[in-house]
Amino acid sequence: MKCPKCGHDNNPDIIFCEECDWRLDIPYRPEKKRNPAAYSAVTVVLGIIAAACGFLGQYYVAVAAGAVAMLLGGYSMNLPRLLGAPNATQCMALSALGLILGVVGFILGFSGALGA
């Protein structure tokens, strides 16, 4: 029987793989890996959208995009550090930029929506 995890050919009468000790009757699903650079890039894009909409008078879009950018920015600031990413400094800098732009867009949108 072939192991679903490592692909080793085992005897058909055993339960566990001889190479990796995986149970042969359970399918293997590799764990999902998170990409901190993708989260940082999405944060920057949302921050740019929020700031641009705040300056262009689309206040409700600015508030919504700014709120999402702030939430995602806080998450993506810590993700590279928690995962031990090799490009942690660059990802954290991009996340900080997106977070700041999101705050600016949120404030502009909120003040514009209130008529201040």
A tleap script that builds the chain and sets N, CA, C and O, in Angstrom:
source leaprc.protein.ff14SB
mol = sequence {
  NMET LYS CYS PRO LYS CYS GLY HIE ASP ASN
  ASN PRO ASP ILE ILE PHE CYS GLU GLU CYS
  ASP TRP ARG LEU ASP ILE PRO TYR ARG PRO
  GLU LYS LYS ARG ASN PRO ALA ALA TYR SER
  ALA VAL THR VAL VAL LEU GLY ILE ILE ALA
  ALA ALA CYS GLY PHE LEU GLY GLN TYR TYR
  VAL ALA VAL ALA ALA GLY ALA VAL ALA MET
  LEU LEU GLY GLY TYR SER MET ASN LEU PRO
  ARG LEU LEU GLY ALA PRO ASN ALA THR GLN
  CYS MET ALA LEU SER ALA LEU GLY LEU ILE
  LEU GLY VAL VAL GLY PHE ILE LEU GLY PHE
  SER GLY ALA LEU GLY CALA
}
set mol.1.N position { 0.848 -1.173 0.000 }
set mol.1.CA position { 0.000 0.000 0.000 }
set mol.1.C position { 0.895 1.238 0.000 }
set mol.1.O position { 1.875 1.306 0.742 }
set mol.2.N position { 0.552 2.208 -0.832 }
set mol.2.CA position { 1.347 3.422 -0.963 }
set mol.2.C position { 0.901 4.455 0.077 }
set mol.2.O position { -0.294 4.672 0.277 }
set mol.3.N position { 1.868 5.079 0.725 }
set mol.3.CA position { 1.582 6.076 1.756 }
set mol.3.C position { 1.052 7.358 1.098 }
set mol.3.O position { 1.645 7.843 0.134 }
set mol.4.N position { -0.066 7.915 1.612 }
set mol.4.CA position { -0.594 9.146 1.028 }
set mol.4.C position { 0.245 10.380 1.358 }
set mol.4.O position { 0.112 11.410 0.698 }
set mol.5.N position { 1.108 10.285 2.376 }
set mol.5.CA position { 1.910 11.444 2.768 }
set mol.5.C position { 3.260 11.475 2.068 }
set mol.5.O position { 3.615 12.486 1.463 }
set mol.6.N position { 4.015 10.387 2.141 }
set mol.6.CA position { 5.379 10.401 1.595 }
set mol.6.C position { 5.526 9.601 0.311 }
set mol.6.O position { 6.523 9.756 -0.393 }
set mol.7.N position { 4.549 8.739 -0.016 }
set mol.7.CA position { 4.601 7.965 -1.248 }
set mol.7.C position { 5.379 6.665 -1.148 }
set mol.7.O position { 5.602 6.005 -2.163 }
set mol.8.N position { 5.795 6.287 0.040 }
set mol.8.CA position { 6.563 5.060 0.240 }
set mol.8.C position { 5.663 3.840 0.040 }
set mol.8.O position { 4.517 3.824 0.490 }
set mol.9.N position { 6.199 2.808 -0.646 }
set mol.9.CA position { 5.462 1.553 -0.830 }
set mol.9.C position { 5.625 0.688 0.412 }
set mol.9.O position { 6.738 0.298 0.767 }
set mol.10.N position { 4.508 0.391 1.069 }
set mol.10.CA position { 4.499 -0.405 2.292 }
set mol.10.C position { 3.832 -1.749 2.029 }
set mol.10.O position { 3.172 -1.936 1.007 }
set mol.11.N position { 4.007 -2.675 2.954 }
set mol.11.CA position { 3.302 -3.954 2.889 }
set mol.11.C position { 1.808 -3.707 3.087 }
set mol.11.O position { 1.431 -2.822 3.854 }
set mol.12.N position { 0.959 -4.466 2.415 }
set mol.12.CA position { -0.485 -4.218 2.528 }
set mol.12.C position { -1.081 -4.559 3.885 }
set mol.12.O position { -2.209 -4.153 4.164 }
set mol.13.N position { -0.375 -5.285 4.736 }
set mol.13.CA position { -0.951 -5.699 6.011 }
set mol.13.C position { -0.581 -4.784 7.178 }
set mol.13.O position { -0.936 -5.093 8.316 }
set mol.14.N position { 0.109 -3.684 6.947 }
set mol.14.CA position { 0.475 -2.788 8.047 }
set mol.14.C position { -0.454 -1.577 8.063 }
set mol.14.O position { -1.094 -1.254 7.062 }
set mol.15.N position { -0.516 -0.922 9.202 }
set mol.15.CA position { -1.420 0.216 9.385 }
set mol.15.C position { -0.681 1.541 9.216 }
set mol.15.O position { -1.225 2.495 8.659 }
set mol.16.N position { 0.565 1.598 9.702 }
set mol.16.CA position { 1.335 2.838 9.656 }
set mol.16.C position { 2.476 2.721 8.657 }
set mol.16.O position { 3.021 1.638 8.448 }
set mol.17.N position { 2.831 3.840 8.045 }
set mol.17.CA position { 3.921 3.882 7.070 }
set mol.17.C position { 5.247 3.598 7.770 }
set mol.17.O position { 5.482 4.057 8.888 }
set mol.18.N position { 6.103 2.841 7.102 }
set mol.18.CA position { 7.408 2.513 7.670 }
set mol.18.C position { 8.364 3.699 7.631 }
set mol.18.O position { 9.313 3.746 8.413 }
set mol.19.N position { 8.137 4.644 6.749 }
set mol.19.CA position { 9.032 5.793 6.603 }
set mol.19.C position { 8.636 6.972 7.492 }
set mol.19.O position { 9.464 7.510 8.226 }
set mol.20.N position { 7.367 7.366 7.420 }
set mol.20.CA position { 6.959 8.605 8.094 }
set mol.20.C position { 5.965 8.384 9.235 }
set mol.20.O position { 5.551 9.350 9.875 }
set mol.21.N position { 5.577 7.154 9.501 }
set mol.21.CA position { 4.636 6.801 10.571 }
set mol.21.C position { 3.244 7.403 10.384 }
set mol.21.O position { 2.514 7.579 11.359 }
set mol.22.N position { 2.873 7.718 9.155 }
set mol.22.CA position { 1.525 8.217 8.870 }
set mol.22.C position { 0.570 7.033 8.784 }
set mol.22.O position { 0.926 5.984 8.247 }
set mol.23.N position { -0.620 7.193 9.302 }
set mol.23.CA position { -1.624 6.129 9.225 }
set mol.23.C position { -2.092 6.017 7.779 }
set mol.23.O position { -2.513 7.008 7.183 }
set mol.24.N position { -2.020 4.814 7.213 }
set mol.24.CA position { -2.222 4.621 5.781 }
set mol.24.C position { -3.675 4.752 5.334 }
set mol.24.O position { -3.924 4.969 4.149 }
set mol.25.N position { -4.632 4.628 6.237 }
set mol.25.CA position { -6.029 4.736 5.833 }
set mol.25.C position { -6.578 6.160 5.950 }
set mol.25.O position { -7.762 6.387 5.702 }
set mol.26.N position { -5.734 7.111 6.321 }
set mol.26.CA position { -6.149 8.511 6.447 }
set mol.26.C position { -5.486 9.317 5.331 }
set mol.26.O position { -4.264 9.275 5.187 }
set mol.27.N position { -6.274 10.051 4.537 }
set mol.27.CA position { -5.656 10.863 3.480 }
set mol.27.C position { -4.852 12.017 4.076 }
set mol.27.O position { -5.185 12.541 5.139 }
set mol.28.N position { -3.795 12.398 3.378 }
set mol.28.CA position { -2.916 13.463 3.854 }
set mol.28.C position { -3.310 14.784 3.207 }
set mol.28.O position { -3.449 14.872 1.987 }
set mol.29.N position { -3.489 15.809 4.037 }
set mol.29.CA position { -3.739 17.165 3.551 }
set mol.29.C position { -2.647 18.061 4.114 }
set mol.29.O position { -2.585 18.259 5.328 }
set mol.30.N position { -1.779 18.613 3.258 }
set mol.30.CA position { -0.725 19.481 3.780 }
set mol.30.C position { -1.323 20.757 4.365 }
set mol.30.O position { -2.365 21.232 3.912 }
set mol.31.N position { -0.649 21.306 5.381 }
set mol.31.CA position { -1.160 22.515 6.008 }
set mol.31.C position { -1.007 23.703 5.062 }
set mol.31.O position { -0.065 23.777 4.273 }
set mol.32.N position { -1.954 24.624 5.163 }
set mol.32.CA position { -1.931 25.805 4.311 }
set mol.32.C position { -0.898 26.786 4.843 }
set mol.32.O position { -0.792 27.012 6.049 }
set mol.33.N position { -0.148 27.357 3.927 }
set mol.33.CA position { 0.862 28.334 4.321 }
set mol.33.C position { 0.362 29.730 3.992 }
set mol.33.O position { -0.137 29.982 2.895 }
set mol.34.N position { 0.500 30.627 4.946 }
set mol.34.CA position { 0.090 32.008 4.741 }
set mol.34.C position { 1.257 32.802 4.176 }
set mol.34.O position { 2.405 32.610 4.575 }
set mol.35.N position { 0.954 33.687 3.252 }
set mol.35.CA position { 1.970 34.504 2.615 }
set mol.35.C position { 1.877 35.920 3.173 }
set mol.35.O position { 0.944 36.647 2.831 }
set mol.36.N position { 2.829 36.338 4.031 }
set mol.36.CA position { 2.741 37.665 4.631 }
set mol.36.C position { 2.858 38.788 3.609 }
set mol.36.O position { 2.283 39.859 3.807 }
set mol.37.N position { 3.588 38.568 2.523 }
set mol.37.CA position { 3.730 39.614 1.508 }
set mol.37.C position { 2.398 39.896 0.824 }
set mol.37.O position { 2.120 41.042 0.472 }
set mol.38.N position { 1.580 38.887 0.632 }
set mol.38.CA position { 0.270 39.091 0.008 }
set mol.38.C position { -0.644 39.903 0.921 }
set mol.38.O position { -1.351 40.795 0.454 }
set mol.39.N position { -0.634 39.602 2.211 }
set mol.39.CA position { -1.442 40.374 3.153 }
set mol.39.C position { -0.980 41.831 3.189 }
set mol.39.O position { -1.805 42.744 3.245 }
set mol.40.N position { 0.329 42.048 3.158 }
set mol.40.CA position { 0.858 43.410 3.167 }
set mol.40.C position { 0.465 44.163 1.909 }
set mol.40.O position { 0.106 45.339 1.972 }
set mol.41.N position { 0.532 43.490 0.767 }
set mol.41.CA position { 0.174 44.137 -0.498 }
set mol.41.C position { -1.309 44.508 -0.528 }
set mol.41.O position { -1.668 45.590 -0.992 }
set mol.42.N position { -2.161 43.624 -0.042 }
set mol.42.CA position { -3.599 43.923 -0.001 }
set mol.42.C position { -3.870 45.090 0.941 }
set mol.42.O position { -4.737 45.919 0.664 }
set mol.43.N position { -3.137 45.163 2.051 }
set mol.43.CA position { -3.297 46.272 2.983 }
set mol.43.C position { -2.937 47.592 2.327 }
set mol.43.O position { -3.645 48.584 2.502 }
set mol.44.N position { -1.839 47.620 1.571 }
set mol.44.CA position { -1.430 48.849 0.885 }
set mol.44.C position { -2.469 49.252 -0.156 }
set mol.44.O position { -2.815 50.428 -0.264 }
set mol.45.N position { -2.961 48.295 -0.915 }
set mol.45.CA position { -3.969 48.601 -1.944 }
set mol.45.C position { -5.232 49.170 -1.297 }
set mol.45.O position { -5.779 50.162 -1.777 }
set mol.46.N position { -5.692 48.555 -0.225 }
set mol.46.CA position { -6.880 49.069 0.462 }
set mol.46.C position { -6.624 50.443 1.070 }
set mol.46.O position { -7.511 51.296 1.060 }
set mol.47.N position { -5.425 50.668 1.597 }
set mol.47.CA position { -5.085 51.981 2.135 }
set mol.47.C position { -5.070 53.052 1.061 }
set mol.47.O position { -5.545 54.165 1.287 }
set mol.48.N position { -4.528 52.728 -0.110 }
set mol.48.CA position { -4.517 53.681 -1.224 }
set mol.48.C position { -5.942 53.983 -1.676 }
set mol.48.O position { -6.282 55.138 -1.930 }
set mol.49.N position { -6.770 52.953 -1.775 }
set mol.49.CA position { -8.172 53.163 -2.166 }
set mol.49.C position { -8.879 54.045 -1.144 }
set mol.49.O position { -9.622 54.952 -1.518 }
set mol.50.N position { -8.656 53.786 0.140 }
set mol.50.CA position { -9.314 54.572 1.184 }
set mol.50.C position { -8.875 56.028 1.136 }
set mol.50.O position { -9.711 56.929 1.208 }
set mol.51.N position { -7.573 56.267 1.014 }
set mol.51.CA position { -7.080 57.645 0.977 }
set mol.51.C position { -7.555 58.365 -0.284 }
set mol.51.O position { -7.960 59.525 -0.219 }
set mol.52.N position { -7.508 57.692 -1.418 }
set mol.52.CA position { -7.944 58.319 -2.670 }
set mol.52.C position { -9.432 58.645 -2.628 }
set mol.52.O position { -9.840 59.730 -3.043 }
set mol.53.N position { -10.237 57.727 -2.134 }
set mol.53.CA position { -11.675 57.987 -2.045 }
set mol.53.C position { -11.980 59.094 -1.039 }
set mol.53.O position { -12.924 59.861 -1.227 }
set mol.54.N position { -11.193 59.179 0.017 }
set mol.54.CA position { -11.377 60.260 0.982 }
set mol.54.C position { -11.093 61.618 0.377 }
set mol.54.O position { -11.802 62.584 0.658 }
set mol.55.N position { -10.060 61.702 -0.455 }
set mol.55.CA position { -9.735 62.968 -1.108 }
set mol.55.C position { -10.692 63.290 -2.253 }
set mol.55.O position { -10.914 64.462 -2.557 }
set mol.56.N position { -11.262 62.269 -2.890 }
set mol.56.CA position { -12.139 62.480 -4.040 }
set mol.56.C position { -13.611 62.639 -3.664 }
set mol.56.O position { -14.448 62.852 -4.542 }
set mol.57.N position { -13.935 62.540 -2.401 }
set mol.57.CA position { -15.304 62.777 -1.968 }
set mol.57.C position { -16.178 61.543 -1.886 }
set mol.57.O position { -17.378 61.670 -1.640 }
set mol.58.N position { -15.637 60.371 -2.078 }
set mol.58.CA position { -16.388 59.120 -1.925 }
set mol.58.C position { -16.247 58.663 -0.471 }
set mol.58.O position { -15.505 57.729 -0.164 }
set mol.59.N position { -16.972 59.340 0.406 }
set mol.59.CA position { -16.720 59.207 1.834 }
set mol.59.C position { -17.071 57.829 2.391 }
set mol.59.O position { -16.332 57.294 3.217 }
set mol.60.N position { -18.160 57.262 1.961 }
set mol.60.CA position { -18.561 55.967 2.510 }
set mol.60.C position { -17.623 54.844 2.058 }
set mol.60.O position { -17.340 53.915 2.814 }
set mol.61.N position { -17.151 54.945 0.830 }
set mol.61.CA position { -16.163 53.972 0.348 }
set mol.61.C position { -14.867 54.132 1.131 }
set mol.61.O position { -14.219 53.146 1.480 }
set mol.62.N position { -14.491 55.386 1.408 }
set mol.62.CA position { -13.269 55.648 2.168 }
set mol.62.C position { -13.362 55.086 3.583 }
set mol.62.O position { -12.393 54.530 4.101 }
set mol.63.N position { -14.529 55.234 4.204 }
set mol.63.CA position { -14.707 54.699 5.561 }
set mol.63.C position { -14.620 53.177 5.548 }
set mol.63.O position { -13.952 52.583 6.394 }
set mol.64.N position { -15.292 52.549 4.591 }
set mol.64.CA position { -15.289 51.083 4.531 }
set mol.64.C position { -13.898 50.541 4.208 }
set mol.64.O position { -13.414 49.634 4.885 }
set mol.65.N position { -13.258 51.091 3.183 }
set mol.65.CA position { -11.921 50.612 2.812 }
set mol.65.C position { -10.908 50.931 3.899 }
set mol.65.O position { -10.001 50.138 4.153 }
set mol.66.N position { -11.054 52.083 4.543 }
set mol.66.CA position { -10.147 52.439 5.635 }
set mol.66.C position { -10.285 51.513 6.826 }
set mol.66.O position { -9.288 51.137 7.442 }
set mol.67.N position { -11.518 51.142 7.155 }
set mol.67.CA position { -11.732 50.227 8.281 }
set mol.67.C position { -11.131 48.857 7.995 }
set mol.67.O position { -10.486 48.263 8.858 }
set mol.68.N position { -11.344 48.359 6.781 }
set mol.68.CA position { -10.774 47.055 6.423 }
set mol.68.C position { -9.253 47.134 6.382 }
set mol.68.O position { -8.574 46.204 6.818 }
set mol.69.N position { -8.710 48.239 5.860 }
set mol.69.CA position { -7.253 48.400 5.809 }
set mol.69.C position { -6.652 48.458 7.208 }
set mol.69.O position { -5.563 47.934 7.440 }
set mol.70.N position { -7.360 49.095 8.142 }
set mol.70.CA position { -6.845 49.152 9.509 }
set mol.70.C position { -6.854 47.771 10.163 }
set mol.70.O position { -5.890 47.390 10.827 }
set mol.71.N position { -7.933 47.027 9.978 }
set mol.71.CA position { -7.997 45.681 10.560 }
set mol.71.C position { -6.949 44.753 9.943 }
set mol.71.O position { -6.219 44.060 10.650 }
set mol.72.N position { -6.893 44.755 8.622 }
set mol.72.CA position { -5.933 43.897 7.940 }
set mol.72.C position { -4.498 44.367 8.189 }
set mol.72.O position { -3.579 43.551 8.256 }
set mol.73.N position { -4.310 45.672 8.325 }
set mol.73.CA position { -2.979 46.202 8.608 }
set mol.73.C position { -2.458 45.756 9.965 }
set mol.73.O position { -1.283 45.418 10.107 }
set mol.74.N position { -3.332 45.757 10.956 }
set mol.74.CA position { -2.925 45.278 12.274 }
set mol.74.C position { -2.562 43.805 12.258 }
set mol.74.O position { -1.617 43.380 12.922 }
set mol.75.N position { -3.320 43.032 11.495 }
set mol.75.CA position { -3.031 41.599 11.379 }
set mol.75.C position { -1.737 41.366 10.615 }
set mol.75.O position { -0.894 40.570 11.029 }
set mol.76.N position { -1.587 42.072 9.488 }
set mol.76.CA position { -0.417 41.817 8.645 }
set mol.76.C position { 0.858 42.434 9.200 }
set mol.76.O position { 1.949 42.110 8.729 }
set mol.77.N position { 0.748 43.314 10.190 }
set mol.77.CA position { 1.956 43.822 10.854 }
set mol.77.C position { 2.604 42.726 11.705 }
set mol.77.O position { 3.829 42.665 11.811 }
set mol.78.N position { 1.796 41.876 12.300 }
set mol.78.CA position { 2.313 40.843 13.191 }
set mol.78.C position { 2.560 39.511 12.505 }
set mol.78.O position { 3.327 38.693 13.013 }
set mol.79.N position { 1.934 39.275 11.371 }
set mol.79.CA position { 2.037 37.980 10.703 }
set mol.79.C position { 3.467 37.610 10.314 }
set mol.79.O position { 3.868 36.474 10.569 }
set mol.80.N position { 4.265 38.507 9.708 }
set mol.80.CA position { 5.636 38.103 9.343 }
set mol.80.C position { 6.488 37.742 10.560 }
set mol.80.O position { 7.319 36.836 10.502 }
set mol.81.N position { 6.273 38.449 11.641 }
set mol.81.CA position { 7.038 38.166 12.857 }
set mol.81.C position { 6.642 36.818 13.449 }
set mol.81.O position { 7.497 36.061 13.910 }
set mol.82.N position { 5.345 36.523 13.435 }
set mol.82.CA position { 4.877 35.258 13.992 }
set mol.82.C position { 5.306 34.064 13.150 }
set mol.82.O position { 5.616 33.002 13.690 }
set mol.83.N position { 5.325 34.235 11.826 }
set mol.83.CA position { 5.714 33.140 10.942 }
set mol.83.C position { 7.224 33.035 10.764 }
set mol.83.O position { 7.717 32.043 10.229 }
set mol.84.N position { 7.952 34.038 11.204 }
set mol.84.CA position { 9.401 34.031 11.011 }
set mol.84.C position { 9.784 34.185 9.553 }
set mol.84.O position { 10.708 33.525 9.077 }
set mol.85.N position { 9.086 35.045 8.846 }
set mol.85.CA position { 9.328 35.232 7.413 }
set mol.85.C position { 10.696 35.872 7.181 }
set mol.85.O position { 11.117 36.725 7.963 }
set mol.86.N position { 11.392 35.470 6.117 }
set mol.86.CA position { 12.709 36.056 5.848 }
set mol.86.C position { 12.630 37.525 5.435 }
set mol.86.O position { 13.593 38.268 5.621 }
set mol.87.N position { 11.506 37.948 4.883 }
set mol.87.CA position { 11.334 39.338 4.472 }
set mol.87.C position { 10.410 40.081 5.436 }
set mol.87.O position { 9.568 40.872 5.010 }
set mol.88.N position { 10.568 39.829 6.711 }
set mol.88.CA position { 9.661 40.373 7.719 }
set mol.88.C position { 9.712 41.890 7.774 }
set mol.88.O position { 8.673 42.531 7.932 }
set mol.89.N position { 10.893 42.479 7.648 }
set mol.89.CA position { 11.019 43.933 7.736 }
set mol.89.C position { 10.283 44.618 6.595 }
set mol.89.O position { 9.581 45.605 6.812 }
set mol.90.N position { 10.440 44.103 5.384 }
set mol.90.CA position { 9.769 44.702 4.235 }
set mol.90.C position { 8.253 44.543 4.345 }
set mol.90.O position { 7.504 45.471 4.039 }
set mol.91.N position { 7.810 43.382 4.776 }
set mol.91.CA position { 6.367 43.154 4.921 }
set mol.91.C position { 5.769 44.054 5.995 }
set mol.91.O position { 4.670 44.583 5.827 }
set mol.92.N position { 6.486 44.224 7.090 }
set mol.92.CA position { 5.983 45.080 8.156 }
set mol.92.C position { 5.965 46.538 7.729 }
set mol.92.O position { 5.063 47.281 8.116 }
set mol.93.N position { 6.950 46.963 6.934 }
set mol.93.CA position { 6.964 48.339 6.435 }
set mol.93.C position { 5.798 48.584 5.481 }
set mol.93.O position { 5.149 49.628 5.553 }
set mol.94.N position { 5.529 47.631 4.590 }
set mol.94.CA position { 4.384 47.765 3.685 }
set mol.94.C position { 3.074 47.775 4.463 }
set mol.94.O position { 2.160 48.534 4.140 }
set mol.95.N position { 2.985 46.942 5.473 }
set mol.95.CA position { 1.774 46.906 6.289 }
set mol.95.C position { 1.573 48.220 7.028 }
set mol.95.O position { 0.447 48.704 7.146 }
set mol.96.N position { 2.656 48.796 7.523 }
set mol.96.CA position { 2.563 50.084 8.213 }
set mol.96.C position { 2.101 51.177 7.256 }
set mol.96.O position { 1.289 52.026 7.624 }
set mol.97.N position { 2.616 51.157 6.030 }
set mol.97.CA position { 2.187 52.133 5.028 }
set mol.97.C position { 0.695 51.986 4.736 }
set mol.97.O position { -0.032 52.980 4.704 }
set mol.98.N position { 0.241 50.769 4.525 }
set mol.98.CA position { -1.181 50.538 4.277 }
set mol.98.C position { -2.043 50.916 5.464 }
set mol.98.O position { -3.147 51.435 5.298 }
set mol.99.N position { -1.539 50.655 6.664 }
set mol.99.CA position { -2.274 51.004 7.876 }
set mol.99.C position { -2.421 52.515 8.005 }
set mol.99.O position { -3.501 53.011 8.324 }
set mol.100.N position { -1.343 53.245 7.759 }
set mol.100.CA position { -1.385 54.712 7.844 }
set mol.100.C position { -2.319 55.290 6.784 }
set mol.100.O position { -3.119 56.179 7.076 }
set mol.101.N position { -2.217 54.784 5.553 }
set mol.101.CA position { -3.117 55.256 4.501 }
set mol.101.C position { -4.568 54.917 4.823 }
set mol.101.O position { -5.469 55.702 4.529 }
set mol.102.N position { -4.796 53.767 5.417 }
set mol.102.CA position { -6.145 53.393 5.822 }
set mol.102.C position { -6.700 54.313 6.894 }
set mol.102.O position { -7.877 54.671 6.855 }
set mol.103.N position { -5.864 54.700 7.853 }
set mol.103.CA position { -6.297 55.629 8.899 }
set mol.103.C position { -6.628 56.988 8.290 }
set mol.103.O position { -7.645 57.593 8.629 }
set mol.104.N position { -5.765 57.469 7.388 }
set mol.104.CA position { -6.012 58.758 6.731 }
set mol.104.C position { -7.319 58.708 5.943 }
set mol.104.O position { -8.142 59.619 6.040 }
set mol.105.N position { -7.507 57.648 5.168 }
set mol.105.CA position { -8.744 57.518 4.401 }
set mol.105.C position { -9.965 57.405 5.285 }
set mol.105.O position { -11.010 57.980 4.978 }
set mol.106.N position { -9.849 56.669 6.381 }
set mol.106.CA position { -10.970 56.521 7.304 }
set mol.106.C position { -11.336 57.862 7.924 }
set mol.106.O position { -12.516 58.205 8.003 }
set mol.107.N position { -10.343 58.620 8.364 }
set mol.107.CA position { -10.611 59.922 8.985 }
set mol.107.C position { -11.214 60.889 7.971 }
set mol.107.O position { -12.174 61.595 8.281 }
set mol.108.N position { -10.656 60.926 6.762 }
set mol.108.CA position { -11.208 61.805 5.727 }
set mol.108.C position { -12.642 61.411 5.379 }
set mol.108.O position { -13.509 62.274 5.239 }
set mol.109.N position { -12.887 60.131 5.241 }
set mol.109.CA position { -14.228 59.669 4.911 }
set mol.109.C position { -15.221 59.914 6.028 }
set mol.109.O position { -16.361 60.305 5.777 }
set mol.110.N position { -14.795 59.686 7.252 }
set mol.110.CA position { -15.694 59.874 8.387 }
set mol.110.C position { -16.043 61.343 8.574 }
set mol.110.O position { -17.201 61.688 8.809 }
set mol.111.N position { -15.031 62.211 8.468 }
set mol.111.CA position { -15.300 63.643 8.623 }
set mol.111.C position { -16.120 64.178 7.452 }
set mol.111.O position { -16.966 65.052 7.641 }
set mol.112.N position { -15.882 63.669 6.253 }
set mol.112.CA position { -16.673 64.099 5.104 }
set mol.112.C position { -18.108 63.615 5.180 }
set mol.112.O position { -19.026 64.331 4.782 }
set mol.113.N position { -18.309 62.416 5.682 }
set mol.113.CA position { -19.667 61.881 5.799 }
set mol.113.C position { -20.472 62.633 6.853 }
set mol.113.O position { -21.690 62.761 6.732 }
set mol.114.N position { -19.795 63.128 7.882 }
set mol.114.CA position { -20.480 63.900 8.914 }
set mol.114.C position { -20.686 65.354 8.506 }
set mol.114.O position { -21.431 66.088 9.156 }
set mol.115.N position { -20.029 65.764 7.435 }
set mol.115.CA position { -20.175 67.136 6.957 }
set mol.115.C position { -19.280 68.124 7.669 }
set mol.115.O position { -19.552 69.324 7.653 }
set mol.116.N position { -18.228 67.651 8.288 }
set mol.116.CA position { -17.323 68.543 9.023 }
set mol.116.C position { -16.340 69.233 8.106 }
set mol.116.O position { -15.510 70.017 8.568 }
savepdb mol mol.pdb
quit
